[in-house]
Amino acid sequence: MEVWIIPLLGLMTIGAVLAFAWSSKKKTEKRMHDPNAPKSTLAADGPDTRG
């Protein structure tokens, strides 16, 4: 039987999620240190988009 397929797919999924999380973390940290990055509209000192 091909019992090894399920654990392999699980490990590949976990690996993909970890790679995506690591990439997002690096992108967020880079943006936090960029003084020219626009502020989020959810930030207290961000732009007011309400009419």
mmCIF file of the N, C-alpha and C atoms, coordinates in Angstrom:
data_MODEL
# 
_entry.id   MODEL 
# 
loop_
_atom_site.group_PDB 
_atom_site.id 
_atom_site.type_symbol 
_atom_site.label_atom_id 
_atom_site.label_alt_id 
_atom_site.label_comp_id 
_atom_site.label_asym_id 
_atom_site.label_entity_id 
_atom_site.label_seq_id 
_atom_site.pdbx_PDB_ins_code 
_atom_site.Cartn_x 
_atom_site.Cartn_y 
_atom_site.Cartn_z 
_atom_site.occupancy 
_atom_site.B_iso_or_equiv 
_atom_site.pdbx_formal_charge 
_atom_site.auth_seq_id 
_atom_site.auth_comp_id 
_atom_site.auth_asym_id 
_atom_site.auth_atom_id 
_atom_site.pdbx_PDB_model_num 
ATOM 1   N N  . MET A 1 1  ? 0.830   -1.203 0.000  1.00 0.00 ? 1  MET A N  1 
ATOM 2   C CA . MET A 1 1  ? 0.000   0.000  0.000  1.00 0.00 ? 1  MET A CA 1 
ATOM 3   C C  . MET A 1 1  ? 0.866   1.255  0.000  1.00 0.00 ? 1  MET A C  1 
ATOM 4   N N  . GLU A 1 2  ? 0.300   2.285  -0.535 1.00 0.00 ? 2  GLU A N  1 
ATOM 5   C CA . GLU A 1 2  ? 1.007   3.558  -0.612 1.00 0.00 ? 2  GLU A CA 1 
ATOM 6   C C  . GLU A 1 2  ? 0.678   4.413  0.609  1.00 0.00 ? 2  GLU A C  1 
ATOM 7   N N  . VAL A 1 3  ? 1.059   3.971  1.774  1.00 0.00 ? 3  VAL A N  1 
ATOM 8   C CA . VAL A 1 3  ? 0.740   4.658  3.028  1.00 0.00 ? 3  VAL A CA 1 
ATOM 9   C C  . VAL A 1 3  ? 1.596   5.910  3.201  1.00 0.00 ? 3  VAL A C  1 
ATOM 10  N N  . TRP A 1 4  ? 2.716   6.006  2.532  1.00 0.00 ? 4  TRP A N  1 
ATOM 11  C CA . TRP A 1 4  ? 3.642   7.122  2.712  1.00 0.00 ? 4  TRP A CA 1 
ATOM 12  C C  . TRP A 1 4  ? 3.143   8.405  2.054  1.00 0.00 ? 4  TRP A C  1 
ATOM 13  N N  . ILE A 1 5  ? 2.127   8.331  1.217  1.00 0.00 ? 5  ILE A N  1 
ATOM 14  C CA . ILE A 1 5  ? 1.656   9.507  0.489  1.00 0.00 ? 5  ILE A CA 1 
ATOM 15  C C  . ILE A 1 5  ? 1.024   10.538 1.427  1.00 0.00 ? 5  ILE A C  1 
ATOM 16  N N  . ILE A 1 6  ? 0.204   10.095 2.364  1.00 0.00 ? 6  ILE A N  1 
ATOM 17  C CA . ILE A 1 6  ? -0.487  11.021 3.279  1.00 0.00 ? 6  ILE A CA 1 
ATOM 18  C C  . ILE A 1 6  ? 0.506   11.805 4.139  1.00 0.00 ? 6  ILE A C  1 
ATOM 19  N N  . PRO A 1 7  ? 1.454   11.148 4.816  1.00 0.00 ? 7  PRO A N  1 
ATOM 20  C CA . PRO A 1 7  ? 2.441   11.941 5.586  1.00 0.00 ? 7  PRO A CA 1 
ATOM 21  C C  . PRO A 1 7  ? 3.279   12.863 4.712  1.00 0.00 ? 7  PRO A C  1 
ATOM 22  N N  . LEU A 1 8  ? 3.606   12.432 3.505  1.00 0.00 ? 8  LEU A N  1 
ATOM 23  C CA . LEU A 1 8  ? 4.386   13.275 2.603  1.00 0.00 ? 8  LEU A CA 1 
ATOM 24  C C  . LEU A 1 8  ? 3.596   14.525 2.215  1.00 0.00 ? 8  LEU A C  1 
ATOM 25  N N  . LEU A 1 9  ? 2.327   14.365 1.886  1.00 0.00 ? 9  LEU A N  1 
ATOM 26  C CA . LEU A 1 9  ? 1.498   15.521 1.556  1.00 0.00 ? 9  LEU A CA 1 
ATOM 27  C C  . LEU A 1 9  ? 1.350   16.456 2.752  1.00 0.00 ? 9  LEU A C  1 
ATOM 28  N N  . GLY A 1 10 ? 1.228   15.902 3.945  1.00 0.00 ? 10 GLY A N  1 
ATOM 29  C CA . GLY A 1 10 ? 1.148   16.721 5.156  1.00 0.00 ? 10 GLY A CA 1 
ATOM 30  C C  . GLY A 1 10 ? 2.417   17.527 5.382  1.00 0.00 ? 10 GLY A C  1 
ATOM 31  N N  . LEU A 1 11 ? 3.560   16.888 5.217  1.00 0.00 ? 11 LEU A N  1 
ATOM 32  C CA . LEU A 1 11 ? 4.835   17.591 5.400  1.00 0.00 ? 11 LEU A CA 1 
ATOM 33  C C  . LEU A 1 11 ? 5.045   18.659 4.328  1.00 0.00 ? 11 LEU A C  1 
ATOM 34  N N  . MET A 1 12 ? 4.620   18.369 3.104  1.00 0.00 ? 12 MET A N  1 
ATOM 35  C CA . MET A 1 12 ? 4.739   19.362 2.035  1.00 0.00 ? 12 MET A CA 1 
ATOM 36  C C  . MET A 1 12 ? 3.835   20.564 2.318  1.00 0.00 ? 12 MET A C  1 
ATOM 37  N N  . THR A 1 13 ? 2.642   20.326 2.845  1.00 0.00 ? 13 THR A N  1 
ATOM 38  C CA . THR A 1 13 ? 1.728   21.416 3.180  1.00 0.00 ? 13 THR A CA 1 
ATOM 39  C C  . THR A 1 13 ? 2.301   22.280 4.293  1.00 0.00 ? 13 THR A C  1 
ATOM 40  N N  . ILE A 1 14 ? 2.818   21.638 5.328  1.00 0.00 ? 14 ILE A N  1 
ATOM 41  C CA . ILE A 1 14 ? 3.431   22.376 6.431  1.00 0.00 ? 14 ILE A CA 1 
ATOM 42  C C  . ILE A 1 14 ? 4.616   23.192 5.919  1.00 0.00 ? 14 ILE A C  1 
ATOM 43  N N  . GLY A 1 15 ? 5.423   22.613 5.042  1.00 0.00 ? 15 GLY A N  1 
ATOM 44  C CA . GLY A 1 15 ? 6.565   23.325 4.471  1.00 0.00 ? 15 GLY A CA 1 
ATOM 45  C C  . GLY A 1 15 ? 6.129   24.535 3.665  1.00 0.00 ? 15 GLY A C  1 
ATOM 46  N N  . ALA A 1 16 ? 5.065   24.383 2.875  1.00 0.00 ? 16 ALA A N  1 
ATOM 47  C CA . ALA A 1 16 ? 4.569   25.502 2.071  1.00 0.00 ? 16 ALA A CA 1 
ATOM 48  C C  . ALA A 1 16 ? 4.044   26.623 2.964  1.00 0.00 ? 16 ALA A C  1 
ATOM 49  N N  . VAL A 1 17 ? 3.322   26.268 4.024  1.00 0.00 ? 17 VAL A N  1 
ATOM 50  C CA . VAL A 1 17 ? 2.788   27.275 4.951  1.00 0.00 ? 17 VAL A CA 1 
ATOM 51  C C  . VAL A 1 17 ? 3.930   27.999 5.657  1.00 0.00 ? 17 VAL A C  1 
ATOM 52  N N  . LEU A 1 18 ? 4.934   27.271 6.094  1.00 0.00 ? 18 LEU A N  1 
ATOM 53  C CA . LEU A 1 18 ? 6.081   27.895 6.759  1.00 0.00 ? 18 LEU A CA 1 
ATOM 54  C C  . LEU A 1 18 ? 6.849   28.819 5.805  1.00 0.00 ? 18 LEU A C  1 
ATOM 55  N N  . ALA A 1 19 ? 7.003   28.419 4.553  1.00 0.00 ? 19 ALA A N  1 
ATOM 56  C CA . ALA A 1 19 ? 7.698   29.266 3.580  1.00 0.00 ? 19 ALA A CA 1 
ATOM 57  C C  . ALA A 1 19 ? 6.911   30.548 3.329  1.00 0.00 ? 19 ALA A C  1 
ATOM 58  N N  . PHE A 1 20 ? 5.589   30.445 3.219  1.00 0.00 ? 20 PHE A N  1 
ATOM 59  C CA . PHE A 1 20 ? 4.755   31.630 3.010  1.00 0.00 ? 20 PHE A CA 1 
ATOM 60  C C  . PHE A 1 20 ? 4.817   32.555 4.227  1.00 0.00 ? 20 PHE A C  1 
ATOM 61  N N  . ALA A 1 21 ? 4.776   31.989 5.435  1.00 0.00 ? 21 ALA A N  1 
ATOM 62  C CA . ALA A 1 21 ? 4.835   32.793 6.655  1.00 0.00 ? 21 ALA A CA 1 
ATOM 63  C C  . ALA A 1 21 ? 6.189   33.500 6.770  1.00 0.00 ? 21 ALA A C  1 
ATOM 64  N N  . TRP A 1 22 ? 7.251   32.809 6.449  1.00 0.00 ? 22 TRP A N  1 
ATOM 65  C CA . TRP A 1 22 ? 8.589   33.406 6.526  1.00 0.00 ? 22 TRP A CA 1 
ATOM 66  C C  . TRP A 1 22 ? 8.718   34.554 5.526  1.00 0.00 ? 22 TRP A C  1 
ATOM 67  N N  . SER A 1 23 ? 8.215   34.331 4.321  1.00 0.00 ? 23 SER A N  1 
ATOM 68  C CA . SER A 1 23 ? 8.264   35.369 3.288  1.00 0.00 ? 23 SER A CA 1 
ATOM 69  C C  . SER A 1 23 ? 7.453   36.598 3.708  1.00 0.00 ? 23 SER A C  1 
ATOM 70  N N  . SER A 1 24 ? 6.264   36.381 4.249  1.00 0.00 ? 24 SER A N  1 
ATOM 71  C CA . SER A 1 24 ? 5.423   37.492 4.692  1.00 0.00 ? 24 SER A CA 1 
ATOM 72  C C  . SER A 1 24 ? 6.069   38.252 5.837  1.00 0.00 ? 24 SER A C  1 
ATOM 73  N N  . LYS A 1 25 ? 6.706   37.530 6.740  1.00 0.00 ? 25 LYS A N  1 
ATOM 74  C CA . LYS A 1 25 ? 7.379   38.168 7.878  1.00 0.00 ? 25 LYS A CA 1 
ATOM 75  C C  . LYS A 1 25 ? 8.515   39.063 7.397  1.00 0.00 ? 25 LYS A C  1 
ATOM 76  N N  . LYS A 1 26 ? 9.310   38.579 6.464  1.00 0.00 ? 26 LYS A N  1 
ATOM 77  C CA . LYS A 1 26 ? 10.424  39.373 5.932  1.00 0.00 ? 26 LYS A CA 1 
ATOM 78  C C  . LYS A 1 26 ? 9.903   40.616 5.212  1.00 0.00 ? 26 LYS A C  1 
ATOM 79  N N  . LYS A 1 27 ? 8.829   40.472 4.432  1.00 0.00 ? 27 LYS A N  1 
ATOM 80  C CA . LYS A 1 27 ? 8.261   41.605 3.702  1.00 0.00 ? 27 LYS A CA 1 
ATOM 81  C C  . LYS A 1 27 ? 7.713   42.646 4.677  1.00 0.00 ? 27 LYS A C  1 
ATOM 82  N N  . THR A 1 28 ? 7.058   42.193 5.740  1.00 0.00 ? 28 THR A N  1 
ATOM 83  C CA . THR A 1 28 ? 6.500   43.104 6.740  1.00 0.00 ? 28 THR A CA 1 
ATOM 84  C C  . THR A 1 28 ? 7.610   43.850 7.474  1.00 0.00 ? 28 THR A C  1 
ATOM 85  N N  . GLU A 1 29 ? 8.665   43.134 7.855  1.00 0.00 ? 29 GLU A N  1 
ATOM 86  C CA . GLU A 1 29 ? 9.780   43.779 8.554  1.00 0.00 ? 29 GLU A CA 1 
ATOM 87  C C  . GLU A 1 29 ? 10.461  44.818 7.658  1.00 0.00 ? 29 GLU A C  1 
ATOM 88  N N  . LYS A 1 30 ? 10.610  44.497 6.386  1.00 0.00 ? 30 LYS A N  1 
ATOM 89  C CA . LYS A 1 30 ? 11.223  45.444 5.452  1.00 0.00 ? 30 LYS A CA 1 
ATOM 90  C C  . LYS A 1 30 ? 10.368  46.699 5.336  1.00 0.00 ? 30 LYS A C  1 
ATOM 91  N N  . ARG A 1 31 ? 9.047   46.531 5.262  1.00 0.00 ? 31 ARG A N  1 
ATOM 92  C CA . ARG A 1 31 ? 8.147   47.675 5.147  1.00 0.00 ? 31 ARG A CA 1 
ATOM 93  C C  . ARG A 1 31 ? 8.129   48.508 6.432  1.00 0.00 ? 31 ARG A C  1 
ATOM 94  N N  . MET A 1 32 ? 8.248   47.872 7.592  1.00 0.00 ? 32 MET A N  1 
ATOM 95  C CA . MET A 1 32 ? 8.253   48.596 8.868  1.00 0.00 ? 32 MET A CA 1 
ATOM 96  C C  . MET A 1 32 ? 9.460   49.523 8.968  1.00 0.00 ? 32 MET A C  1 
ATOM 97  N N  . HIS A 1 33 ? 10.575  49.128 8.375  1.00 0.00 ? 33 HIS A N  1 
ATOM 98  C CA . HIS A 1 33 ? 11.798  49.926 8.463  1.00 0.00 ? 33 HIS A CA 1 
ATOM 99  C C  . HIS A 1 33 ? 11.931  50.933 7.326  1.00 0.00 ? 33 HIS A C  1 
ATOM 100 N N  . ASP A 1 34 ? 10.954  50.969 6.416  1.00 0.00 ? 34 ASP A N  1 
ATOM 101 C CA . ASP A 1 34 ? 10.988  51.903 5.293  1.00 0.00 ? 34 ASP A CA 1 
ATOM 102 C C  . ASP A 1 34 ? 10.244  53.180 5.683  1.00 0.00 ? 34 ASP A C  1 
ATOM 103 N N  . PRO A 1 35 ? 10.956  54.299 5.813  1.00 0.00 ? 35 PRO A N  1 
ATOM 104 C CA . PRO A 1 35 ? 10.280  55.540 6.216  1.00 0.00 ? 35 PRO A CA 1 
ATOM 105 C C  . PRO A 1 35 ? 9.356   56.102 5.137  1.00 0.00 ? 35 PRO A C  1 
ATOM 106 N N  . ASN A 1 36 ? 9.506   55.664 3.899  1.00 0.00 ? 36 ASN A N  1 
ATOM 107 C CA . ASN A 1 36 ? 8.682   56.169 2.804  1.00 0.00 ? 36 ASN A CA 1 
ATOM 108 C C  . ASN A 1 36 ? 7.443   55.324 2.528  1.00 0.00 ? 36 ASN A C  1 
ATOM 109 N N  . ALA A 1 37 ? 7.263   54.248 3.270  1.00 0.00 ? 37 ALA A N  1 
ATOM 110 C CA . ALA A 1 37 ? 6.094   53.388 3.061  1.00 0.00 ? 37 ALA A CA 1 
ATOM 111 C C  . ALA A 1 37 ? 4.845   54.118 3.534  1.00 0.00 ? 37 ALA A C  1 
ATOM 112 N N  . PRO A 1 38 ? 3.761   54.051 2.768  1.00 0.00 ? 38 PRO A N  1 
ATOM 113 C CA . PRO A 1 38 ? 2.532   54.734 3.191  1.00 0.00 ? 38 PRO A CA 1 
ATOM 114 C C  . PRO A 1 38 ? 1.940   54.096 4.439  1.00 0.00 ? 38 PRO A C  1 
ATOM 115 N N  . LYS A 1 39 ? 1.331   54.922 5.271  1.00 0.00 ? 39 LYS A N  1 
ATOM 116 C CA . LYS A 1 39 ? 0.696   54.423 6.499  1.00 0.00 ? 39 LYS A CA 1 
ATOM 117 C C  . LYS A 1 39 ? -0.582  53.676 6.153  1.00 0.00 ? 39 LYS A C  1 
ATOM 118 N N  . SER A 1 40 ? -0.911  52.718 6.971  1.00 0.00 ? 40 SER A N  1 
ATOM 119 C CA . SER A 1 40 ? -2.160  51.990 6.806  1.00 0.00 ? 40 SER A CA 1 
ATOM 120 C C  . SER A 1 40 ? -3.328  52.891 7.191  1.00 0.00 ? 40 SER A C  1 
ATOM 121 N N  . THR A 1 41 ? -4.467  52.698 6.542  1.00 0.00 ? 41 THR A N  1 
ATOM 122 C CA . THR A 1 41 ? -5.648  53.477 6.914  1.00 0.00 ? 41 THR A CA 1 
ATOM 123 C C  . THR A 1 41 ? -6.164  53.058 8.287  1.00 0.00 ? 41 THR A C  1 
ATOM 124 N N  . LEU A 1 42 ? -5.696  51.930 8.805  1.00 0.00 ? 42 LEU A N  1 
ATOM 125 C CA . LEU A 1 42 ? -6.092  51.494 10.137 1.00 0.00 ? 42 LEU A CA 1 
ATOM 126 C C  . LEU A 1 42 ? -5.185  52.072 11.224 1.00 0.00 ? 42 LEU A C  1 
ATOM 127 N N  . ALA A 1 43 ? -4.072  52.674 10.846 1.00 0.00 ? 43 ALA A N  1 
ATOM 128 C CA . ALA A 1 43 ? -3.157  53.266 11.818 1.00 0.00 ? 43 ALA A CA 1 
ATOM 129 C C  . ALA A 1 43 ? -3.762  54.513 12.435 1.00 0.00 ? 43 ALA A C  1 
ATOM 130 N N  . ALA A 1 44 ? -3.407  54.761 13.695 1.00 0.00 ? 44 ALA A N  1 
ATOM 131 C CA . ALA A 1 44 ? -3.944  55.929 14.402 1.00 0.00 ? 44 ALA A CA 1 
ATOM 132 C C  . ALA A 1 44 ? -3.525  57.225 13.709 1.00 0.00 ? 44 ALA A C  1 
ATOM 133 N N  . ASP A 1 45 ? -2.311  57.250 13.173 1.00 0.00 ? 45 ASP A N  1 
ATOM 134 C CA . ASP A 1 45 ? -1.834  58.454 12.498 1.00 0.00 ? 45 ASP A CA 1 
ATOM 135 C C  . ASP A 1 45 ? -1.868  58.304 10.976 1.00 0.00 ? 45 ASP A C  1 
ATOM 136 N N  . GLY A 1 46 ? -2.667  57.374 10.482 1.00 0.00 ? 46 GLY A N  1 
ATOM 137 C CA . GLY A 1 46 ? -2.802  57.156 9.045  1.00 0.00 ? 46 GLY A CA 1 
ATOM 138 C C  . GLY A 1 46 ? -3.781  58.126 8.417  1.00 0.00 ? 46 GLY A C  1 
ATOM 139 N N  . PRO A 1 47 ? -3.904  58.068 7.089  1.00 0.00 ? 47 PRO A N  1 
ATOM 140 C CA . PRO A 1 47 ? -4.811  58.982 6.388  1.00 0.00 ? 47 PRO A CA 1 
ATOM 141 C C  . PRO A 1 47 ? -6.282  58.664 6.697  1.00 0.00 ? 47 PRO A C  1 
ATOM 142 N N  . ASP A 1 48 ? -7.110  59.687 6.760  1.00 0.00 ? 48 ASP A N  1 
ATOM 143 C CA . ASP A 1 48 ? -8.526  59.518 7.021  1.00 0.00 ? 48 ASP A CA 1 
ATOM 144 C C  . ASP A 1 48 ? -9.238  59.313 5.684  1.00 0.00 ? 48 ASP A C  1 
ATOM 145 N N  . THR A 1 49 ? -9.827  58.154 5.496  1.00 0.00 ? 49 THR A N  1 
ATOM 146 C CA . THR A 1 49 ? -10.491 57.865 4.223  1.00 0.00 ? 49 THR A CA 1 
ATOM 147 C C  . THR A 1 49 ? -12.009 57.962 4.334  1.00 0.00 ? 49 THR A C  1 
ATOM 148 N N  . ARG A 1 50 ? -12.497 58.292 5.506  1.00 0.00 ? 50 ARG A N  1 
ATOM 149 C CA . ARG A 1 50 ? -13.951 58.469 5.659  1.00 0.00 ? 50 ARG A CA 1 
ATOM 150 C C  . ARG A 1 50 ? -14.360 59.808 5.058  1.00 0.00 ? 50 ARG A C  1 
ATOM 151 N N  . GLY A 1 51 ? -15.432 59.808 4.328  1.00 0.00 ? 51 GLY A N  1 
ATOM 152 C CA . GLY A 1 51 ? -15.923 60.977 3.613  1.00 0.00 ? 51 GLY A CA 1 
ATOM 153 C C  . GLY A 1 51 ? -16.041 62.210 4.362  1.00 0.00 ? 51 GLY A C  1 
# 
